[in-house]
């Protein structure tokens, strides 16, 4: 007879290979890829009139909230699966299988920039998770904390490492949304008029489009969204200038523009 405690028991082995070594999902040498998004460039200016645009004089928000998250894969483990009914070749024992899993920690926080208190940490939260396709996975308690099991449906058409990494990213995004929501509640008492704050999230707004007054800040440049003649405008932007606004549509629509940050160039080094 199998007891409840026995049924929930999970055997696993920790992979000794450093999980931070190498990467199989990115290659900086691949260059800039073309986007499949539907682009509408004439939102602000007709394509024939595209040119760099200087900053507009607008009212500053009551506060700017910067939300960011961080993730770290701390170990890869192999979870033993229940023995199959088919005996292994040349053995009297039933065949066993093992499924890979990621043990990771992730955290998110919000920094508030407001007139009364300047820049300060407003909200922070963190989690630990075990990400796998093994249906017998359970939480793993450790002295550092408990890695909560998140079981992801298997997809034979997708690389397993990418599938688990995506599951981890979804949890991180959810945590970023949570701390952002809590941050706006925590603004009470900061002397900021209600509805006057601007939320800046690190990366695209995908999964966070329901947040009001939000702006996605993408620092990398891996995809060319514009046709070549308009894309050339980006190289002509001076510090502080932006491109005209355009509309991008895939499974959801968003307004976008390119901005060259108004950073002071570093002084030349010694010859």
Secondary structure by P-SEA (a helix, b strand, c coil): ccccccccbbbbbbbccccccccccccccccbbbbcccccccccccccccccccccccccccbbbbbbccccccbbbbbbccccccccccccccbbbbbbbbbbccccbbbbbcccccccccccccbbbbbcccccccccccccccbbbbbbcccccccaaaaaaaaaaaaaaaaaaaaaaaaaaaccccccccccbbbbbcccccccccccbbbbbbccccccccccccccccccccccccccbbbbbcccccccccccccccccccccc
